[in-house]
Amino acid sequence: SRVLVLNGPNLGRLGRRQPEIYGSTTHAELADLCVAWGAELGLDVEVRQTNHEGVMVDWLNEAADDGCAVVLNAAAWTHYSYAIYDACAQLTGPLVEVHISEPKQRPEVFRHTSVITPHAVQVVAGLGIDGYRVALGVVAERG
Ligand code: DQA
């Protein structure tokens, strides 16, 4: 079954952006890993990244129309975007929220809230890039 892995703002710079927090794997490498991990689980994975909130809303609307599963790292939008909140609310396939770091353990208080969690079947955070593999595993278990 089809899974969209959607990554939000600044995640296109993975590998170069604050590697002490987000690691050294690039977004292109992450995308290849997600496709390979998905294939092992029998999932047809497509990975996308955008810095533009409206583009992300469009992709979530597409996922709602398709009824497909979504693995979402909404990055900073996680903490304040009601447009992303509303887009997630209408999904019919499972939604898994992923974060590379553990936002709740970070010093900025704004990171301690998530507008995604109310709609997610599971939150995977603090596992680095491997969190995407765990999230795809959650999707696979749900069928
Ligand atoms: C993040 C955590 C967010 O707080 C942050 O804004 C990001 C990445 C993560 O994957 O750890 O951009 O979602």
Backbone and ligand atoms as CSV (ligand in chain L), in Angstrom:
chain,resi,resn,atom,element,x,y,z
A,1,SER,N,N,0.844,-1.212,0.000
A,1,SER,CA,C,0.000,0.000,0.000
A,1,SER,C,C,0.875,1.257,0.000
A,2,ARG,N,N,0.258,2.346,-0.417
A,2,ARG,CA,C,0.994,3.575,-0.634
A,2,ARG,C,C,1.141,4.381,0.664
A,3,VAL,N,N,2.334,4.935,0.852
A,3,VAL,CA,C,2.612,5.790,2.011
A,3,VAL,C,C,3.321,7.044,1.528
A,4,LEU,N,N,2.812,8.180,1.954
A,4,LEU,CA,C,3.529,9.433,1.689
A,4,LEU,C,C,4.337,9.787,2.932
A,5,VAL,N,N,5.634,9.995,2.757
A,5,VAL,CA,C,6.505,10.503,3.822
A,5,VAL,C,C,6.724,11.979,3.508
A,6,LEU,N,N,6.183,12.840,4.350
A,6,LEU,CA,C,6.191,14.281,4.071
A,6,LEU,C,C,7.042,15.015,5.103
A,7,ASN,N,N,8.016,15.763,4.605
A,7,ASN,CA,C,8.935,16.502,5.465
A,7,ASN,C,C,8.785,17.999,5.251
A,8,GLY,N,N,8.705,18.733,6.349
A,8,GLY,CA,C,8.471,20.166,6.304
A,8,GLY,C,C,9.739,21.005,6.269
A,9,PRO,N,N,9.615,22.256,6.697
A,9,PRO,CA,C,10.641,23.262,6.436
A,9,PRO,C,C,12.007,22.948,7.062
A,10,ASN,N,N,13.019,23.249,6.287
A,10,ASN,CA,C,14.435,23.127,6.661
A,10,ASN,C,C,14.960,21.688,6.657
A,11,LEU,N,N,14.067,20.729,6.463
A,11,LEU,CA,C,14.525,19.334,6.445
A,11,LEU,C,C,15.226,18.994,5.127
A,12,GLY,N,N,15.092,19.850,4.127
A,12,GLY,CA,C,15.851,19.668,2.890
A,12,GLY,C,C,17.347,19.852,3.120
A,13,ARG,N,N,17.691,20.477,4.234
A,13,ARG,CA,C,19.111,20.710,4.546
A,13,ARG,C,C,19.662,19.700,5.549
A,14,LEU,N,N,18.937,18.614,5.726
A,14,LEU,CA,C,19.446,17.540,6.601
A,14,LEU,C,C,20.867,17.167,6.200
A,15,GLY,N,N,21.681,16.904,7.198
A,15,GLY,CA,C,23.085,16.563,6.939
A,15,GLY,C,C,23.983,17.781,7.075
A,16,ARG,N,N,23.408,18.957,6.772
A,16,ARG,CA,C,24.189,20.198,6.895
A,16,ARG,C,C,23.624,21.085,7.994
A,17,ARG,N,N,22.335,20.883,8.310
A,17,ARG,CA,C,21.666,21.726,9.295
A,17,ARG,C,C,21.867,21.153,10.701
A,18,GLN,N,N,22.493,21.924,11.582
A,18,GLN,CA,C,22.681,21.515,12.976
A,18,GLN,C,C,22.891,19.998,13.106
A,19,PRO,N,N,23.987,19.486,12.509
A,19,PRO,CA,C,24.189,18.024,12.532
A,19,PRO,C,C,24.284,17.456,13.952
A,20,GLU,N,N,24.658,18.295,14.919
A,20,GLU,CA,C,24.736,17.819,16.308
A,20,GLU,C,C,23.343,17.454,16.839
A,21,ILE,N,N,22.306,18.026,16.213
A,21,ILE,CA,C,20.921,17.702,16.613
A,21,ILE,C,C,20.291,16.714,15.641
A,22,TYR,N,N,20.493,16.945,14.333
A,22,TYR,CA,C,19.734,16.190,13.329
A,22,TYR,C,C,20.561,15.134,12.594
A,23,GLY,N,N,21.869,15.053,12.893
A,23,GLY,CA,C,22.697,14.010,12.295
A,23,GLY,C,C,23.275,14.401,10.945
A,24,SER,N,N,23.975,13.448,10.322
A,24,SER,CA,C,24.746,13.741,9.104
A,24,SER,C,C,24.116,13.158,7.840
A,25,THR,N,N,22.990,12.447,7.981
A,25,THR,CA,C,22.302,11.883,6.809
A,25,THR,C,C,21.614,13.009,6.048
A,26,THR,N,N,21.798,13.033,4.732
A,26,THR,CA,C,21.143,14.077,3.936
A,26,THR,C,C,19.690,13.686,3.640
A,27,HIS,N,N,18.918,14.661,3.133
A,27,HIS,CA,C,17.527,14.351,2.796
A,27,HIS,C,C,17.448,13.335,1.666
A,28,ALA,N,N,18.352,13.439,0.696
A,28,ALA,CA,C,18.361,12.470,-0.417
A,28,ALA,C,C,18.635,11.062,0.104
A,29,GLU,N,N,19.578,10.953,1.052
A,29,GLU,CA,C,19.877,9.637,1.648
A,29,GLU,C,C,18.687,9.120,2.453
A,30,LEU,N,N,18.061,10.037,3.205
A,30,LEU,CA,C,16.870,9.658,3.987
A,30,LEU,C,C,15.776,9.127,3.061
A,31,ALA,N,N,15.580,9.814,1.935
A,31,ALA,CA,C,14.535,9.409,0.988
A,31,ALA,C,C,14.813,8.002,0.469
A,32,ASP,N,N,16.073,7.726,0.096
A,32,ASP,CA,C,16.438,6.384,-0.392
A,32,ASP,C,C,16.211,5.330,0.696
A,33,LEU,N,N,16.602,5.671,1.927
A,33,LEU,CA,C,16.409,4.722,3.037
A,33,LEU,C,C,14.931,4.427,3.243
A,34,CYS,N,N,14.088,5.470,3.200
A,34,CYS,CA,C,12.648,5.275,3.420
A,34,CYS,C,C,12.044,4.369,2.357
A,35,VAL,N,N,12.460,4.565,1.098
A,35,VAL,CA,C,11.946,3.719,0.009
A,35,VAL,C,C,12.377,2.266,0.252
A,36,ALA,N,N,13.647,2.067,0.650
A,36,ALA,CA,C,14.162,0.707,0.894
A,36,ALA,C,C,13.481,0.071,2.110
A,37,TRP,N,N,13.363,0.819,3.207
A,37,TRP,CA,C,12.686,0.289,4.410
A,37,TRP,C,C,11.237,-0.062,4.079
A,38,GLY,N,N,10.580,0.815,3.306
A,38,GLY,CA,C,9.193,0.574,2.908
A,38,GLY,C,C,9.070,-0.702,2.092
A,39,ALA,N,N,9.977,-0.878,1.138
A,39,ALA,CA,C,9.935,-2.065,0.265
A,39,ALA,C,C,10.031,-3.346,1.099
A,40,GLU,N,N,10.904,-3.339,2.124
A,40,GLU,CA,C,11.039,-4.512,3.018
A,40,GLU,C,C,9.735,-4.824,3.733
A,41,LEU,N,N,8.946,-3.763,3.963
A,41,LEU,CA,C,7.676,-3.920,4.700
A,41,LEU,C,C,6.488,-4.088,3.755
A,42,GLY,N,N,6.772,-4.116,2.455
A,42,GLY,CA,C,5.687,-4.249,1.472
A,42,GLY,C,C,4.948,-2.947,1.219
A,43,LEU,N,N,5.605,-1.828,1.497
A,43,LEU,CA,C,4.970,-0.514,1.317
A,43,LEU,C,C,5.575,0.212,0.120
A,44,ASP,N,N,4.712,0.944,-0.559
A,44,ASP,CA,C,5.133,1.739,-1.708
A,44,ASP,C,C,5.297,3.182,-1.201
A,45,VAL,N,N,6.552,3.567,-0.933
A,45,VAL,CA,C,6.832,4.828,-0.234
A,45,VAL,C,C,7.254,5.922,-1.204
A,46,GLU,N,N,6.665,7.084,-1.027
A,46,GLU,CA,C,7.101,8.278,-1.766
A,46,GLU,C,C,7.473,9.351,-0.740
A,47,VAL,N,N,8.669,9.937,-0.900
A,47,VAL,CA,C,9.175,10.923,0.063
A,47,VAL,C,C,9.204,12.301,-0.589
A,48,ARG,N,N,8.674,13.292,0.115
A,48,ARG,CA,C,8.674,14.670,-0.388
A,48,ARG,C,C,9.086,15.623,0.728
A,49,GLN,N,N,9.651,16.751,0.340
A,49,GLN,CA,C,10.034,17.800,1.306
A,49,GLN,C,C,9.656,19.155,0.729
A,50,THR,N,N,9.112,20.023,1.575
A,50,THR,CA,C,8.835,21.395,1.131
A,50,THR,C,C,9.074,22.390,2.260
A,51,ASN,N,N,9.447,23.589,1.841
A,51,ASN,CA,C,9.565,24.709,2.783
A,51,ASN,C,C,8.324,25.594,2.752
A,52,HIS,N,N,7.301,25.187,1.965
A,52,HIS,CA,C,6.140,26.051,1.716
A,52,HIS,C,C,4.884,25.424,2.309
A,53,GLU,N,N,4.283,26.120,3.253
A,53,GLU,CA,C,3.174,25.556,4.021
A,53,GLU,C,C,1.993,25.165,3.125
A,54,GLY,N,N,1.671,26.013,2.129
A,54,GLY,CA,C,0.550,25.712,1.239
A,54,GLY,C,C,0.783,24.447,0.435
A,55,VAL,N,N,2.035,24.214,0.053
A,55,VAL,CA,C,2.377,22.984,-0.669
A,55,VAL,C,C,2.125,21.776,0.233
A,56,MET,N,N,2.527,21.893,1.493
A,56,MET,CA,C,2.285,20.789,2.433
A,56,MET,C,C,0.789,20.552,2.607
A,57,VAL,N,N,-0.008,21.616,2.707
A,57,VAL,CA,C,-1.470,21.472,2.830
A,57,VAL,C,C,-2.019,20.751,1.594
A,58,ASP,N,N,-1.539,21.127,0.414
A,58,ASP,CA,C,-1.979,20.456,-0.819
A,58,ASP,C,C,-1.649,18.954,-0.774
A,59,TRP,N,N,-0.449,18.612,-0.314
A,59,TRP,CA,C,-0.056,17.195,-0.256
A,59,TRP,C,C,-0.922,16.432,0.743
A,60,LEU,N,N,-1.239,17.071,1.869
A,60,LEU,CA,C,-2.101,16.405,2.863
A,60,LEU,C,C,-3.519,16.239,2.308
A,61,ASN,N,N,-3.980,17.223,1.530
A,61,ASN,CA,C,-5.290,17.087,0.880
A,61,ASN,C,C,-5.276,15.925,-0.115
A,62,GLU,N,N,-4.168,15.791,-0.837
A,62,GLU,CA,C,-4.012,14.675,-1.785
A,62,GLU,C,C,-4.064,13.332,-1.030
A,63,ALA,N,N,-3.380,13.274,0.105
A,63,ALA,CA,C,-3.391,12.045,0.920
A,63,ALA,C,C,-4.799,11.752,1.426
A,64,ALA,N,N,-5.556,12.808,1.757
A,64,ALA,CA,C,-6.939,12.615,2.207
A,64,ALA,C,C,-7.782,12.055,1.069
A,65,ASP,N,N,-7.618,12.585,-0.128
A,65,ASP,CA,C,-8.369,12.093,-1.295
A,65,ASP,C,C,-8.020,10.637,-1.600
A,66,ASP,N,N,-6.733,10.290,-1.470
A,66,ASP,CA,C,-6.259,8.925,-1.765
A,66,ASP,C,C,-6.569,7.942,-0.645
A,67,GLY,N,N,-6.754,8.460,0.575
A,67,GLY,CA,C,-6.911,7.586,1.739
A,67,GLY,C,C,-5.631,6.864,2.104
A,68,CYS,N,N,-4.492,7.401,1.658
A,68,CYS,CA,C,-3.230,6.701,1.933
A,68,CYS,C,C,-2.679,7.080,3.310
A,69,ALA,N,N,-1.723,6.279,3.770
A,69,ALA,CA,C,-1.053,6.539,5.047
A,69,ALA,C,C,-0.064,7.687,4.874
A,70,VAL,N,N,0.166,8.418,5.971
A,70,VAL,CA,C,1.118,9.525,5.953
A,70,VAL,C,C,2.074,9.406,7.135
A,71,VAL,N,N,3.358,9.535,6.838
A,71,VAL,CA,C,4.386,9.716,7.871
A,71,VAL,C,C,4.806,11.170,7.745
A,72,LEU,N,N,4.563,11.942,8.802
A,72,LEU,CA,C,4.729,13.397,8.707
A,72,LEU,C,C,5.743,13.921,9.715
A,73,ASN,N,N,6.783,14.574,9.200
A,73,ASN,CA,C,7.634,15.415,10.037
A,73,ASN,C,C,7.345,16.849,9.606
A,74,ALA,N,N,6.461,17.503,10.331
A,74,ALA,CA,C,6.031,18.858,9.974
A,74,ALA,C,C,7.034,19.911,10.451
A,75,ALA,N,N,8.144,19.461,11.049
A,75,ALA,CA,C,9.202,20.364,11.510
A,75,ALA,C,C,8.595,21.511,12.329
A,76,ALA,N,N,8.996,22.745,12.090
A,76,ALA,CA,C,8.534,23.850,12.942
A,76,ALA,C,C,7.018,24.053,12.873
A,77,TRP,N,N,6.381,23.685,11.745
A,77,TRP,CA,C,4.912,23.839,11.654
A,77,TRP,C,C,4.198,23.019,12.712
A,78,THR,N,N,4.829,21.926,13.135
A,78,THR,CA,C,4.288,21.070,14.199
A,78,THR,C,C,3.770,21.894,15.367
A,79,HIS,N,N,4.489,22.956,15.654
A,79,HIS,CA,C,4.275,23.647,16.922
A,79,HIS,C,C,3.241,24.763,16.857
A,80,TYR,N,N,2.804,25.139,15.632
A,80,TYR,CA,C,1.882,26.294,15.595
A,80,TYR,C,C,0.932,26.350,14.408
A,81,SER,N,N,1.021,25.454,13.423
A,81,SER,CA,C,0.228,25.657,12.201
A,81,SER,C,C,-1.165,25.026,12.286
A,82,TYR,N,N,-2.186,25.876,12.384
A,82,TYR,CA,C,-3.561,25.354,12.401
A,82,TYR,C,C,-4.015,24.936,11.013
A,83,ALA,N,N,-3.346,25.431,9.955
A,83,ALA,CA,C,-3.655,24.946,8.602
A,83,ALA,C,C,-3.218,23.481,8.466
A,84,ILE,N,N,-2.064,23.154,9.033
A,84,ILE,CA,C,-1.593,21.769,9.012
A,84,ILE,C,C,-2.469,20.904,9.945
A,85,TYR,N,N,-2.851,21.471,11.093
A,85,TYR,CA,C,-3.761,20.772,12.029
A,85,TYR,C,C,-5.038,20.368,11.301
A,86,ASP,N,N,-5.668,21.351,10.603
A,86,ASP,CA,C,-6.927,21.082,9.892
A,86,ASP,C,C,-6.726,20.071,8.767
A,87,ALA,N,N,-5.607,20.177,8.059
A,87,ALA,CA,C,-5.334,19.245,6.958
A,87,ALA,C,C,-5.173,17.821,7.497
A,88,CYS,N,N,-4.530,17.679,8.654
A,88,CYS,CA,C,-4.338,16.349,9.253
A,88,CYS,C,C,-5.661,15.782,9.765
A,89,ALA,N,N,-6.548,16.661,10.216
A,89,ALA,CA,C,-7.823,16.221,10.811
A,89,ALA,C,C,-8.671,15.425,9.830
A,90,GLN,N,N,-8.537,15.709,8.527
A,90,GLN,CA,C,-9.401,15.073,7.526
A,90,GLN,C,C,-8.820,13.778,6.961
A,91,LEU,N,N,-7.599,13.408,7.387
A,91,LEU,CA,C,-6.989,12.188,6.842
A,91,LEU,C,C,-7.788,10.964,7.271
A,92,THR,N,N,-7.916,10.003,6.367
A,92,THR,CA,C,-8.636,8.774,6.716
A,92,THR,C,C,-7.666,7.605,6.895
A,93,GLY,N,N,-6.512,7.669,6.230
A,93,GLY,CA,C,-5.460,6.671,6.448
A,93,GLY,C,C,-4.703,7.019,7.725
A,94,PRO,N,N,-3.903,6.058,8.251
A,94,PRO,CA,C,-3.139,6.339,9.471
A,94,PRO,C,C,-2.088,7.437,9.269
A,95,LEU,N,N,-1.946,8.265,10.294
A,95,LEU,CA,C,-0.944,9.336,10.315
A,95,LEU,C,C,0.036,9.041,11.441
A,96,VAL,N,N,1.327,8.982,11.113
A,96,VAL,CA,C,2.367,8.811,12.132
A,96,VAL,C,C,3.216,10.071,12.148
A,97,GLU,N,N,3.335,10.663,13.332
A,97,GLU,CA,C,4.141,11.883,13.515
A,97,GLU,C,C,5.573,11.487,13.841
A,98,VAL,N,N,6.513,12.067,13.107
A,98,VAL,CA,C,7.928,11.756,13.334
A,98,VAL,C,C,8.716,13.025,13.622
A,99,HIS,N,N,9.658,12.911,14.549
A,99,HIS,CA,C,10.679,13.947,14.758
A,99,HIS,C,C,12.018,13.270,14.947
A,100,ILE,N,N,13.027,13.831,14.340
A,100,ILE,CA,C,14.380,13.281,14.442
A,100,ILE,C,C,14.902,13.475,15.868
A,101,SER,N,N,14.740,14.692,16.366
A,101,SER,CA,C,15.093,14.992,17.760
A,101,SER,C,C,13.880,14.687,18.638
A,102,GLU,N,N,14.018,14.914,19.932
A,102,GLU,CA,C,12.877,14.790,20.851
A,102,GLU,C,C,12.477,16.212,21.257
A,103,PRO,N,N,11.496,16.786,20.563
A,103,PRO,CA,C,11.170,18.200,20.814
A,103,PRO,C,C,10.828,18.493,22.273
A,104,LYS,N,N,10.220,17.522,22.953
A,104,LYS,CA,C,9.789,17.765,24.344
A,104,LYS,C,C,10.974,17.876,25.306
A,105,GLN,N,N,12.159,17.426,24.860
A,105,GLN,CA,C,13.355,17.511,25.713
A,105,GLN,C,C,14.220,18.712,25.356
A,106,ARG,N,N,13.769,19.511,24.400
A,106,ARG,CA,C,14.602,20.635,23.973
A,106,ARG,C,C,14.233,21.891,24.752
A,107,PRO,N,N,15.195,22.826,24.856
A,107,PRO,CA,C,14.980,23.963,25.754
A,107,PRO,C,C,13.898,24.948,25.310
A,108,GLU,N,N,13.630,25.037,24.000
A,108,GLU,CA,C,12.637,26.020,23.561
A,108,GLU,C,C,11.233,25.509,23.897
A,109,VAL,N,N,10.525,26.275,24.713
A,109,VAL,CA,C,9.199,25.843,25.178
A,109,VAL,C,C,8.228,25.680,24.007
A,110,PHE,N,N,8.431,26.472,22.934
A,110,PHE,CA,C,7.508,26.354,21.794
A,110,PHE,C,C,7.510,24.953,21.178
A,111,ARG,N,N,8.613,24.208,21.390
A,111,ARG,CA,C,8.702,22.859,20.809
A,111,ARG,C,C,7.918,21.824,21.606
A,112,HIS,N,N,7.411,22.213,22.769
A,112,HIS,CA,C,6.768,21.237,23.646
A,112,HIS,C,C,5.307,20.982,23.275
A,113,THR,N,N,4.768,21.770,22.335
A,113,THR,CA,C,3.386,21.581,21.865
A,113,THR,C,C,3.424,21.020,20.451
A,114,SER,N,N,2.429,20.184,20.140
A,114,SER,CA,C,2.283,19.687,18.766
A,114,SER,C,C,0.818,19.749,18.347
A,115,VAL,N,N,0.564,20.333,17.177
A,115,VAL,CA,C,-0.791,20.340,16.619
A,115,VAL,C,C,-1.048,19.061,15.813
A,116,ILE,N,N,-0.003,18.229,15.639
A,116,ILE,CA,C,-0.128,16.992,14.868
A,116,ILE,C,C,-0.615,15.842,15.764
A,117,THR,N,N,-0.076,15.810,16.994
A,117,THR,CA,C,-0.333,14.676,17.904
A,117,THR,C,C,-1.813,14.311,18.060
A,118,PRO,N,N,-2.744,15.291,18.149
A,118,PRO,CA,C,-4.159,14.902,18.314
A,118,PRO,C,C,-4.677,14.013,17.176
A,119,HIS,N,N,-4.027,14.078,16.005
A,119,HIS,CA,C,-4.507,13.327,14.838
A,119,HIS,C,C,-3.669,12.084,14.550
A,120,ALA,N,N,-2.584,11.900,15.296
A,120,ALA,CA,C,-1.621,10.838,14.975
A,120,ALA,C,C,-1.965,9.540,15.708
A,121,VAL,N,N,-1.760,8.412,15.031
A,121,VAL,CA,C,-1.920,7.118,15.709
A,121,VAL,C,C,-0.714,6.851,16.607
A,122,GLN,N,N,0.416,7.469,16.290
A,122,GLN,CA,C,1.619,7.310,17.112
A,122,GLN,C,C,2.587,8.458,16.849
A,123,VAL,N,N,3.367,8.806,17.867
A,123,VAL,CA,C,4.442,9.784,17.726
A,123,VAL,C,C,5.756,9.038,17.904
A,124,VAL,N,N,6.682,9.244,16.951
A,124,VAL,CA,C,8.017,8.640,17.044
A,124,VAL,C,C,9.004,9.800,17.081
A,125,ALA,N,N,9.712,9.959,18.200
A,125,ALA,CA,C,10.605,11.112,18.346
A,125,ALA,C,C,11.867,10.708,19.081
A,126,GLY,N,N,12.961,11.354,18.715
A,126,GLY,CA,C,14.216,11.178,19.433
A,126,GLY,C,C,15.028,9.978,18.993
A,127,LEU,N,N,14.635,9.343,17.900
A,127,LEU,CA,C,15.357,8.161,17.423
A,127,LEU,C,C,16.254,8.476,16.227
A,128,GLY,N,N,16.394,9.758,15.900
A,128,GLY,CA,C,17.170,10.127,14.717
A,128,GLY,C,C,16.438,9.681,13.465
A,129,ILE,N,N,17.232,9.459,12.409
A,129,ILE,CA,C,16.690,9.039,11.113
A,129,ILE,C,C,15.961,7.700,11.217
A,130,ASP,N,N,16.408,6.858,12.153
A,130,ASP,CA,C,15.797,5.541,12.342
A,130,ASP,C,C,14.314,5.644,12.710
A,131,GLY,N,N,13.923,6.800,13.220
A,131,GLY,CA,C,12.506,7.008,13.552
A,131,GLY,C,C,11.590,6.831,12.350
A,132,TYR,N,N,12.097,7.138,11.173
A,132,TYR,CA,C,11.280,6.951,9.959
A,132,TYR,C,C,11.034,5.469,9.698
A,133,ARG,N,N,12.024,4.629,10.000
A,133,ARG,CA,C,11.863,3.176,9.829
A,133,ARG,C,C,10.812,2.658,10.811
A,134,VAL,N,N,10.916,3.160,12.048
A,134,VAL,CA,C,9.936,2.763,13.072
A,134,VAL,C,C,8.536,3.212,12.652
A,135,ALA,N,N,8.422,4.437,12.131
A,135,ALA,CA,C,7.122,4.975,11.710
A,135,ALA,C,C,6.539,4.145,10.563
A,136,LEU,N,N,7.389,3.745,9.614
A,136,LEU,CA,C,6.915,2.909,8.502
A,136,LEU,C,C,6.465,1.542,9.032
A,137,GLY,N,N,7.153,1.058,10.057
A,137,GLY,CA,C,6.743,-0.201,10.707
A,137,GLY,C,C,5.349,-0.083,11.324
A,138,VAL,N,N,5.066,1.057,11.927
A,138,VAL,CA,C,3.741,1.302,12.513
A,138,VAL,C,C,2.684,1.279,11.400
A,139,VAL,N,N,2.981,1.927,10.269
A,139,VAL,CA,C,2.056,1.934,9.134
A,139,VAL,C,C,1.817,0.510,8.633
A,140,ALA,N,N,2.911,-0.262,8.494
A,140,ALA,CA,C,2.802,-1.632,7.965
A,140,ALA,C,C,1.934,-2.506,8.871
A,141,GLU,N,N,2.101,-2.346,10.194
A,141,GLU,CA,C,1.305,-3.127,11.160
A,141,GLU,C,C,-0.184,-2.829,11.038
A,142,ARG,N,N,-0.475,-1.581,10.656
A,142,ARG,CA,C,-1.886,-1.168,10.551
A,142,ARG,C,C,-2.514,-1.646,9.243
A,143,GLY,N,N,-1.666,-2.164,8.332
A,143,GLY,CA,C,-2.176,-2.686,7.062
A,143,GLY,C,C,-2.485,-1.588,6.097
L,1,DQA,C1,C,11.931,18.471,14.165
L,1,DQA,C2,C,11.774,19.167,15.512
L,1,DQA,C3,C,11.159,20.538,15.349
L,1,DQA,O1,O,11.029,21.165,16.614
L,1,DQA,C4,C,12.031,21.403,14.472
L,1,DQA,O2,O,11.388,22.646,14.228
L,1,DQA,C5,C,12.431,20.748,13.202
L,1,DQA,C6,C,12.704,19.318,13.172
L,1,DQA,C7,C,12.683,17.127,14.288
L,1,DQA,O3,O,12.614,16.343,13.336
L,1,DQA,O4,O,13.341,16.894,15.302
L,1,DQA,O5,O,12.606,21.421,12.182
L,1,DQA,O6,O,10.618,18.197,13.639
